[in-house]
Amino acid sequence: MVGRFATRSLLTSIAMALAAVAASAQTATSTLPRTADGKPDFTGIWQVMNTAAWDLQDHSARKGVPAGIGVVIGNEIPYKPEALAKKHQNYEDRATADPETKCYLPGVPRVMYMPYPFQIFQKPGQLTMLFEYVHATRYIYTNGTPHPDGHIDWWMGDSRGRWDGDTLVVDVVDFNADTWFDRAGNFHSDELHLVERFTPLDRDHIAYEVTVEDAKVFTMPWRMSMILYRHREPNFQLLEYDCFGFDNEFHAPAPPTQ
């Protein structure tokens, strides 16, 4: 009798806990800001709070690099052997080889987790993202239009989104091979294909997940996951960011004065 009572009590507690979780999730969903067409409204200024820009995987602190927990699910990136060798070489040459040092556009998904804020403007059929870093701009079309025909080498790729319930699913293709994933030398080819998922957890947090495919570089698809945080500080705004990677490489020395 005592055992039966204990089991019943345990099951009751579990049921109450699940009901509380469900109620909490329903409350979070019902209080999401929404656009006129009923979609979650991502308008606002967002930023990650991780060290993925330095290294996607678990890493210790070293000169110029804060320690960090990786954002790669499983913490392993499935490189092909020859691509892994290139990744290691990229790391050794990172001070000059990293496209970031040249002030190039960082590409997607790297721009999403650079240590700078970005702002989303949303309207029916399109989301516009303005990034503080190098004044980058990204457009996500949600109007049902397909990717353009043929392969196009774009720094930020071509982004086409659709809604799966409250999750924005974005298909991204048409990249060049000139951007990296991070400062640790993780890279891709021009066959990079991304599927991003933006899932609102509440009004101030978005779960951001990316599935990465690139048959030239990786043996299989892999995923990364992180949280985007909304800035709520009064008067917070994007500020100027100027990059000076070309100062010595391209700027001719001033002629001597007579």
C-alpha positions in Angstrom: 0.0 0.0 0.0 2.8 2.4 0.9 4.7 1.6 -2.3 1.5 2.1 -4.4 0.9 5.5 -2.7 4.5 6.5 -3.3 4.3 5.6 -7.0 1.0 7.5 -7.4 2.5 10.5 -5.6 5.6 10.4 -7.9 3.4 10.2 -11.0 1.3 13.1 -9.8 4.4 15.2 -9.2 5.7 14.4 -12.7 2.4 15.3 -14.3 2.3 18.6 -12.3 5.8 19.4 -13.4 5.1 18.7 -17.1 1.9 20.8 -16.9 3.9 23.7 -15.4 6.5 23.4 -18.2 3.8 23.4 -20.8 2.0 26.3 -19.2 5.3 28.3 -19.1 5.9 27.5 -22.8 2.4 28.5 -23.7 2.7 31.8 -21.8 6.0 32.6 -23.5 4.5 31.9 -26.9 1.4 33.9 -26.2 3.4 37.0 -25.1 5.7 37.0 -28.1 5.6 40.3 -30.1 4.0 39.6 -33.4 3.7 41.4 -36.7 0.4 42.3 -38.3 0.4 39.0 -40.2 0.8 37.0 -36.9 4.5 36.1 -37.3 6.9 36.5 -34.4 8.4 40.0 -34.6 12.2 39.8 -34.4 12.5 43.6 -34.8 15.2 44.9 -32.4 18.9 44.8 -31.7 20.5 41.4 -30.9 23.8 39.9 -30.0 25.4 36.6 -29.0 27.1 36.1 -25.7 29.7 33.5 -26.6 33.2 33.2 -28.1 32.3 31.5 -31.3 33.9 34.3 -33.4 37.3 33.2 -32.0 36.7 29.4 -32.2 33.5 27.4 -32.8 34.8 24.5 -30.7 35.7 24.2 -27.0 38.9 26.1 -26.4 41.2 27.3 -23.7 42.3 30.9 -23.2 45.4 32.0 -25.0 46.9 35.3 -26.1 44.1 37.4 -27.5 41.5 34.7 -27.2 39.0 34.3 -24.3 38.3 30.7 -23.2 35.0 29.4 -24.4 32.5 26.5 -24.6 31.9 25.5 -28.2 28.7 26.0 -30.2 29.2 22.9 -32.5 26.8 20.2 -31.5 29.0 17.2 -30.4 32.1 19.6 -30.6 33.4 17.8 -33.7 33.6 19.2 -37.2 33.7 16.4 -39.8 36.5 17.6 -42.1 37.7 15.5 -44.9 41.4 14.6 -44.3 42.8 17.0 -46.9 40.4 19.8 -45.6 41.5 19.2 -42.0 45.1 19.7 -43.1 44.1 23.0 -44.7 42.2 24.0 -41.5 45.4 23.4 -39.5 47.4 25.5 -41.9 44.8 28.3 -41.7 45.3 28.3 -38.0 49.0 28.6 -38.3 48.6 31.5 -40.8 45.6 33.1 -39.1 47.3 36.4 -38.3 47.4 37.2 -42.0 45.2 34.6 -43.7 42.0 35.2 -41.8 39.7 37.2 -44.1 38.7 39.3 -41.0 42.2 40.8 -40.9 41.6 42.1 -44.4 38.2 43.7 -43.4 36.3 41.5 -45.8 32.6 40.9 -45.2 32.6 37.9 -42.7 29.9 35.9 -44.5 27.1 33.8 -43.0 26.9 32.4 -40.4 30.0 34.1 -39.0 28.4 37.5 -39.1 25.7 36.3 -36.8 28.1 35.6 -33.9 30.6 38.3 -34.3 31.1 40.1 -30.9 29.1 43.1 -32.1 25.3 43.8 -32.1 23.1 43.7 -35.1 19.6 45.1 -35.8 16.7 43.4 -37.4 13.9 45.2 -39.3 11.0 43.1 -40.3 8.2 43.5 -42.8 6.0 41.1 -44.7 8.1 39.3 -47.2 11.5 40.4 -45.9 13.8 40.7 -42.9 16.7 43.1 -43.1 19.7 42.7 -40.8 22.1 45.6 -40.2 25.4 44.7 -38.5 27.6 47.1 -36.6 30.6 45.1 -37.8 31.9 46.7 -41.1 28.4 48.1 -41.8 27.4 44.7 -43.2 23.8 44.2 -44.5 21.9 41.0 -45.0 18.5 40.4 -46.6 16.3 37.4 -45.9 13.4 37.1 -48.4 10.3 35.4 -47.0 8.0 36.2 -50.0 8.3 32.7 -51.6 10.8 33.7 -54.3 13.5 31.1 -55.1 17.2 31.4 -55.2 18.4 33.0 -58.5 19.5 30.5 -61.2 23.1 29.4 -61.4 25.9 29.7 -58.8 26.7 33.3 -57.8 29.8 34.1 -55.7 28.4 36.3 -52.9 30.2 37.2 -49.7 26.9 36.9 -47.7 25.2 34.3 -49.8 21.6 34.4 -50.9 19.0 33.9 -48.1 15.4 32.6 -48.7 13.2 32.1 -45.6 9.9 30.4 -44.8 7.9 30.1 -41.6 7.5 26.7 -39.9 5.1 27.7 -37.1 6.9 30.3 -35.1 10.3 29.2 -36.4 11.9 31.1 -39.3 13.8 28.6 -41.5 16.3 30.1 -43.9 18.0 28.4 -46.8 21.3 30.0 -47.7 23.5 29.3 -50.8 25.6 31.1 -53.4 28.7 31.8 -51.4 32.2 32.5 -52.4 35.1 30.5 -50.8 36.8 33.5 -49.3 35.2 33.6 -45.8 35.9 31.5 -42.7 33.7 30.4 -39.8 36.0 31.8 -37.1 39.5 33.0 -36.2 40.7 29.5 -35.6 40.8 28.7 -39.4 37.6 26.7 -39.8 36.6 27.2 -43.4 34.3 26.2 -46.3 34.2 26.1 -50.1 31.9 27.8 -52.6 29.6 24.8 -52.2 28.6 25.8 -48.7 24.9 25.3 -48.0 23.2 26.5 -44.7 19.9 25.9 -43.2 19.3 28.3 -40.3 16.5 28.1 -37.8 15.4 31.1 -35.7 13.1 30.0 -32.9 11.8 32.6 -30.4 12.1 31.3 -26.8 10.4 34.5 -25.4 10.4 38.1 -26.4 14.1 38.6 -25.6 15.8 35.3 -26.7 16.0 33.5 -30.0 17.4 30.0 -30.4 19.7 30.1 -33.4 20.6 26.8 -35.0 22.6 26.3 -38.2 23.0 23.1 -40.3 26.2 23.2 -42.4 26.7 21.2 -45.6 29.7 21.4 -47.9 30.6 18.2 -49.9 34.0 19.6 -50.9 35.1 20.1 -47.3 33.1 17.9 -44.9 32.2 14.3 -44.8 28.7 14.9 -43.5 26.4 17.8 -42.4 27.0 19.3 -38.9 25.3 21.7 -36.7 25.9 24.6 -34.4 23.5 26.2 -31.9 23.5 29.3 -29.7 21.2 32.0 -28.2 20.6 35.5 -29.6 19.9 38.0 -26.9 17.9 41.2 -27.3 19.4 44.4 -26.1 17.0 46.1 -23.6 19.2 49.0 -22.5 17.6 52.4 -22.9 18.8 54.2 -26.0 20.9 51.3 -27.2 21.9 51.6 -30.8 24.3 50.4 -33.4 27.5 52.6 -33.5 30.2 53.2 -36.0 32.7 50.5 -36.7 35.6 51.2 -39.0 38.1 48.5 -40.1 41.6 49.4 -41.1 43.0 46.1 -42.4 44.3 47.6 -45.6 46.4 50.4 -44.1 49.7 49.0 -45.0 48.7 46.6 -47.8 47.0 49.1 -50.2 47.6 52.6 -49.0 50.5 54.1 -50.8 52.9 56.1 -48.6 52.4 59.8 -48.7 54.9 61.6 -50.9 57.6 63.5 -49.0 56.9 67.2 -48.6 59.2 69.6 -50.4 
